[in-house]
Amino acid sequence: MSMNSFGHLFRVTTWGESHGPALGATVDGCPPGITIDEAMIQQWLDKRKPGQNKFTTQRREPDQVKILSGVFEGQTTGTPVQLMIENTDQRSKDYGDIMDKFRPGHADITYWQKYGIRDYRGGGRSSARETASRVAAGGLAREAIRQIAPNVQITGYMTQIGPHKIDRGNFDWSQIEQNPFWTPDAQAAEDWANYLDVLRKSGNSVGAIVEVVARGVPAGIGAPVYAKLDTDLAAAMMSINAVKGVEIGEGMAAAELTGEANADEIFMGQNGPQYSSNHAGGILGGISTGQDIVVRFAVKPTSSILTTRKTITKSGEETEIITKGRHDPCVGIRAVPVGEAMMACVILDHLLLHRGQIGENRGRIG
């Protein structure tokens, strides 16, 4: 069974392991004639790469992408695009002590139970290193979106780290690129730095919440019932390593609302329908409304920590474990560009599906 691919028309297959020679993505279904080069993709990988500040893993990887196929004279040809990123700073010896032990909260134990073999060096495919492949594919998707739907803008940011949330009243889009947490709240960034510094020095880790918004998405993309836009977005975000929950719009908080409060009232504007609010997160019945598409996901704390935890060995013996090496105290920080990439891949996929079946929207209002 092949379970390493996602997408319908724009289909991405990722490959490689954390401590292997390389990892990457094979992208099939990218339209021909998309202007692309390695620098266009590299800018997004540079957002995700490790070792950029003290709040992320100190593994030093340039994450330099190479385009091996599917591009000729600076344009996609319509054939599979092969993207490769070499691993250059593996320290597999850091994992020698855990080769027969399972890290609590990690996929070590389930990979062993399923396959009877696991790559204990960094976790193999279960490592967050795999997400570099997704970001590379997302970079290609962004350039295709730029040609097909140039008004679309995709932006991710952190809204919470541990128990500490942003103040929505301080929301400033321009602040997102100005701090190591990709947060729109400058005060939160300052508070989080102090909080995470203490946590990092203690050898512990913490979870986070990331929000990704796609602005300018046209109404009408997505399809009932099993190809809903929010279905594919939820699956894409949930597939990211360490993600344990996904919300669209109000998400779980919608359960606390009445019908009156939850209703996004509709008015007629000069350019079509306008809404009083966006509790639906820009999607109704699996189809985009033309409002901002808002997706939120929760990332669990990094499982590899320096705090002693109880566990068992492959032979069933009870023992204790400490994970040495270089790990993110909050993996949610580097999940921001990953969430953006997954949003881009899904949005492009549905733009292509819509173009193939419908072309231009058939339903006119006004």
N, C-alpha and C positions, 0 to 999 in steps of 0.2 A: 504494500500500500504506500502511496506517495502522499505524505501529510506535511510537506514542507513548502506548499504553494498556496497562494490566495489570489483572489480576483477572478473576474469573469472574462472580459475581453483584454483588459490590461492585467496580465497575470505575472506574478512575481514568485520565483522560487529562490529561497536562500539556501546557502550551503556553507560548510566549514565549521570549525570548532575554535574555542577560545585559545587553545595552546597548539593548534595545528599550524602548518606553514602559511595558510591564507584562509580567508573567508570571502564571501561575495554573494552576488545575486544574478540570476538569469531572468531578464525581463522579456516576456513575449507579448506581442500585441500592441506595442507602442506604435502610433501612427508614423508613417514615413514623412520626411521633410521637416522634422523638428530640429531646430538648430541646437546643438549640444556639444560641449567639450568637457574635459575633465575638471577644469576650473569652475564651471557652473555647478557641478556636483560637489566639488571639494568644499565650497563655502558652507554647505549644510553639514558635512562631516566634521568640519572644524568646530561647529557648535557642540557636537556630541563627544568629540575625542577626549580621552582621559588625560589627567595630569595638568589641567589648565589652572587649577587653584587648589588650595589646601582642603577644600570641601569635597573633592572628588578623589578617586583612586589615583595614586601616584605612579601607576603603570604608564610608561612613556611610549605612546604609539602615535606616529604621524598620521595614521589612517589615510594614507595616500591612495586614492582610487585610480585604477587603470581601466580604460575601456578596451576590451579585447575583441569585440565584434559588434556588428549591427549599426556601425556609424561609418560613413564615407564622406570625405570632404566636408566634415563638420555638420552633417545632417544624418538623422536616423534613416535607415533604408527600409524599415518595415519588417526586417528580420530580427531574430532574437538579439538583444543587447546583453553582452556579458560584462559584468562589473566585478573587479577583483581588488581586494584590500589585503596586503601582506601583513602578517603578524611579525613584529620585530623585537618585542621586549617581554617575551614570556619568561617567567621564572617558575618552571614546573617543580623545582625542588621545594618550593614553599608548601606544596601539597602532599609531600611524602608522608607526613604524619597522619594524614586522613584517608589514605588509600583504602583502608579496611574499615573506616568509620563513616557513619552517616551524620551530616550536619543537620541538627534540628531546624525545621522550617525550610529546608532545601529539598530540591528534587533528587538529590543523591539516592535516597531510599526507593523512590518510585521508579527511577530509571533502572536500578538494580533489580527490583521485583519484576519489572516488565521484560527487560532484555537479558538479564543475567550477565551483563557486562556494562561498565560505565567508565567514562573518561573522567577520572577524579582530578585531573589537572585543570583547575578552574571551572569544572562543571561541564565541559564539552559544549553540547548544543543548548544546555539549560542556562549557560552563562549569558549575562547581559551583553557580552561582547558580540553576540549574534546580531544585535540590533544595529550595528554599523552597516550591515548589508541592507537593512530596511531603509536607513537614511540615504544610502546611495541610490536605491530605487526611487525613493521619494523625491530626490533631487531631479531625476529624469522626469518624474510625473509632474513636478512643478513647471518645468519648461514646456511640457506638452499642454498643460492647463493655460499657461500664459498665451499660447497661440490659439487655443480653442475658446477659452472664456477668460479674456484678459482682465476682467474686473474682479476676479476671485483673489482674495488675500487670505492666507492661512497663518494664524499666529497662536503659539502655545505659551503658557506661563504657569508658574506655580501659585496656588491659592492657599496652601496650607502645608506646614511641616510639623509633624507631631501634633500637639494640641494647639499650635499657634496659627491662626488664620489671618489673612489679609483684611484690611478695612476697605470695603468696597467704595467707601466715600473718598479714599485716596487713590482710586484707580487712575493710572496714567499710562497710556500705551507707550509713550516715549521712554518710560523707565525700564521697560522689559529688557532692553539690550544694555542697560547701564549697571547691572549687578550680577553676581555669580549665580543667583537663584532664578533668573528669568522671571522676576515677579514685578507686577505693575505698581506695587506699593513700596515706595522708597523707605518708609519707616519700618515696614515689616522686614525688608532686606537687612537693615541694620540690626534689628532684634534677633533675626534668625542667625546672623553671623555669630553673635555672642553665644546663643543657645547651642548651635551645632559645634562650635569650637570646644566647648566643655564636653559635649557628648563624644566628639571625635577623640579627644585626649584620654577619655576613659575607656576607649576600645569598644564602645557600644555603637548602635545604629538606630535609625528612626525612619518611619514612613512619611509619605507625602501625598498631596492631591495635586494633580495637574489638570488644567482646563485648556482645551483647544477650540478655537473659534475659526470658522470659515465664513468670511464676509464676501458678499457679492455673488453668491451662488444663485443661479437663476431658478425660478420656480419650475417644478415639473420633473426633476430628476429623482430616480428611485421608482420602484415598481412593487405593487402588491402581488402576492402575499408573502412570497418567500425570498424576494429580492428587495425587501425594504431597505431604503438608505440607512435608516437607523439600525436595522439588523446587521448589515455589513459593517457599519461603523463600530457597533458594540463588539462584534466578533474580532475586528481588527485590533481594537484597543485591548481587549481581554487577552489577545494572543501575545502581547508584549510581556517580556519576562518580568516577574514580580507583581504584575497587576492582579488585584483581587476584587475589584468592583468597577463598574462603568455606569454612568448616568447620561441621559440625554435631556437637555433643558432642566426643568425642575427635578427630574429624576425621582429619588425616593421621597423628597420633600413634597411631591405632588399628593402623596397620601394624606398630608395634613391640611390640604386645601379643600374648600367647597367648590362646587361647580361654578358659582359666580366668581370666585376669586381666581380660579384657574383659567377661565375663558379669556382667550386673547381676542378682544372685540375687534371687529373689522370695519374699516372705513374706506371710502373711495378717495384716493389721492389723484394728483395730476398725472402720475405715471402708473396708475393701477392701484391694487389693494394695499392698504396700510393697516398696521395692527397696533393696538393699544399697549401690548406687552409681548413677551416671548417666552411664556411658560413652556411651550411645546418644543423649544430648542430648534425652531426652524424646520420642523418636520411634522407632517400630519398624514396619517395613514401610510407611512413609509415613503412619502413624496415630499420634496422640498417645497417650502412656501415662498421662498425668496427672501426670507429673513435670515439673520445670522444663524448658522448651524453651530450649536454649542454642545460639546462633548466633554465630560469630566471623568477622570479615572483615578482610583486610589492605588498607590504603590506600597507594598509592604516593606518593613525594615529589611535591610541586607542581612542574609542569614549567616554570612561569614564574619564572625566577631571574635574579639580577644577575650571575651568573658567566658569563663568555664561553664559548660552546659553538659547535662547528662545525656547519654546516647547509648547505642548498641553497635556492635561490630557485625560484619557479614556472617560470622559464625554464631551470632545471637548472644554474645557475651555483653553484659552491661559494663559501661566504661564512661569516661569523661572526654570532652573534646574542647580544644581551643584552636581556632583557625588563624594561622599566621598568614603573612603576605600583605598585598596591597588591595584594599577594598573600599568601596564607596560608603561613607557613613550615612549617606542618604542617596540611594540610587534614583530617587525621584528627580534630582537635579538634571541628570543627563537623560532622563526619560522625556523631557520637554521636546527636544528636536525629533525624538522617535515618534511621539504622538503626532507632531506636525507631519512627519513623513507618511504615517499610516493614513492620516486624514487626506493627504494629497493623493495617495494611491487609490483610495476608495472614491473620492470625488471624481478623479479622472475616469476611473472605470465606469462610473454611472453616467458621466457625460457621454462617453462613447456608446454605452448601451442605449441611452436616450436618442442619440443621433442616429443609431442604427435602426431603431424601431419607429420613432416618431418624427425625427427631424426637428422642425419647429413645433412649439406647443400648439395644439389644435383648439383648446378651449379659450375663447376670448371673453373678457370682462369689460363692459362699458362700450 
